[in-house]
Amino acid sequence: MESVVGTLVGALIGLIIGLVIIALVTLFFRWIWNMTMPEVFGIKALTFWQAFRVLLLASILFGGGTRVIERGHEVVTTDTIENAAN
């Protein structure tokens, strides 16, 4: 029972840390956008949720930095391919 509670607490802490990191990345993106784009291109500034949606859309469109290659029944990530080449 104690290991289940420990696992749940660890998962909750991991979830909170993940949400904080996502919020910080979104705030940083929003700050960079609002400092650059309105001045250079004359477009409107972003709110937090608009910046979050732009990052989410970019992650969907561009794969979020992770590529998966299927070889037969084996799934290989780009990290595995890079490590095998070295």
N, C-alpha and C positions, 0 to 999 in steps of 0.2 A: 504494500500500500504506500509506503514511504517513497519508493522509487517512482510510482505513478505521480505522486504529488510533486516530487522533484522535477520530473519530466514536464509536467504542466506549468510549473513555475518557470522553468527554463524556456519553454515555448512562449510563454507570455512575455518574458523579458526580451527574447529574440524578436517577437512581434513589435513590441514597443520601440526597440532600437531600430528596426527596419522602418517603421513609420516616421521616426524622428529623422532618419537619414533621407528618406523620400521628401519630407518637408523641407529639410535644409537644402537639398539639391534644387527643389522647386523655387525656394526663395532666392537662391543664388542665380538661377536661370532668369527669374523675373527681374532681379536687380540689374543683371547684365543687359537684358532686353530693354528695360526702361531707361537705362543710361545711354544706349546706343541707337536703337531703331527709331524712336521719335525724332531725335536730332538729325540723324543721317538721312532717313527716308520720309520723315514727316508723318509717320503712322502713329496710331494711338498706343498708349501704355497698356500693359497687361495687368489684370488682377491675379491673385494667387491661383484661383481655380482655372483661369484661362491658361496660365503658364503650365499648370499641372496637365491640362488636356493637351497642350502642344507637345510636351515631353512624352506623354502617353502615346500620342499619334506618331511621333517620330520613332519611338521604340517599336511600335507595331510595323511601321513602314520599313524601317531599316534594320530590324532584327535585334535591337538591343545589344549589339556587340557579340552575340553568340551565334555561331553557325553550326548546324548539325548535318553531317554527311552520312548517308546510309550506304553501307557496303554489304550487300546480301542481307543477312540477318543481324549484322553487327552495326551498332550505331556508334559513330566516332565523332568526337568534337574536334574543333580546330586545335585545341591545346594538345590533344593526343597526337595529332599529325605533326605539329611543330616539335614536340618532344621526341618523336620517333626519328625525325630528320637529323637531330643533333646526335 
